[in-house]
Amino acid sequence: MKLTKLFLFLASTSALVISSAGSALAADPTKADLAVSATVVANCVISTKPVAFVGYDPIVANKTIALAAQGAVTLTCTKGAAVKISLDGGLHAAGGLNYMAGGGTTPSTLQYNLLQPDNSTPWTIASKYTVAVGDDGSHDYTVNGVIPAGQHVAPGTDYADTVQAQFNF
């Protein structure tokens, strides 16, 4: 009986050793796994549509009613990006107010405001508008422009300003 147990023990141990060696020997030396990976970086591209005020009339139509216009900031971002948009005061800002400058024989300025999509919050460097760009990656964000009523400015000249839109993560 001892001999039988010894024989069974040796036979099972030999089978285990042979099967382990067999699996190592069975690996195909002509094949190997190649790992592939990628890192996606958060990124955006920003563009704008102008706020174009048409026909400001400080004497009749806009004597007591402001003139409104809309533009947009468009962001195209990587999926799910959380972004903050801000607009600076423009080239002619003074005292915390936005101004367009007019040329002509008597240079003058025309005050205006830019508001966030809620149409009540001023859009400035300090008041960033936080957005989460969804799955499709591209969104327009409304820029509401308002020229306050009753500004007595020189006619016959084009008033203009350039505001810089920027984003950060």
C-alpha positions, 0 to 999 in steps of 0.5 A, a space after each residue: 500500500 505504501 508503494 501504491 501511495 508513493 507511486 500515485 504521488 510521483 505520478 500526480 507530481 510528474 503530471 503536474 510538472 509536465 502540464 506546467 512545462 507543456 503550457 509554457 512550451 505551447 506558447 506561440 513564439 511568433 505572436 506577442 501582445 501589443 498594448 495601445 493607449 491614448 491620452 485625450 487633452 482638454 482643448 477648445 477653439 473659440 470664435 465669435 459672431 459680432 454684436 451689430 447695432 443698427 440705426 441708433 436714434 437718440 432723438 426719437 426711437 432710442 430717446 427713452 428705449 435702449 437699442 438691443 442687438 445680439 452676437 455670440 461666442 462659439 466654443 468647440 471643445 473636447 467632449 465634456 470640457 468645463 470652460 469659463 468664458 470672459 469678455 474684456 472691456 474692449 479697446 475704449 473702456 473707461 470707468 468700468 463701462 464699455 464704449 465704442 469710438 466714432 471718428 468723423 470731424 468730432 471724435 466721440 464715444 457711444 456707451 454700450 453694455 454686453 450681457 451674458 445669456 441670462 440678459 442681466 449679468 454684465 459680461 466682463 473679465 471679472 464675471 466669467 460665464 461658466 459652461 459645460 460643453 456637451 457631447 457634440 462639442 460645439 455651442 453658441 453662447 449669446 452675447 446680448 448687447 445694449 446701447 442705453 437710451 438718450 445718448 447724444 452723439 454725433 451722427 454720420 459716423 460709425 462707432 466701433 469697438 473690439 472686445 476680446 473673448 477668451 476661455 480657460 479651463 
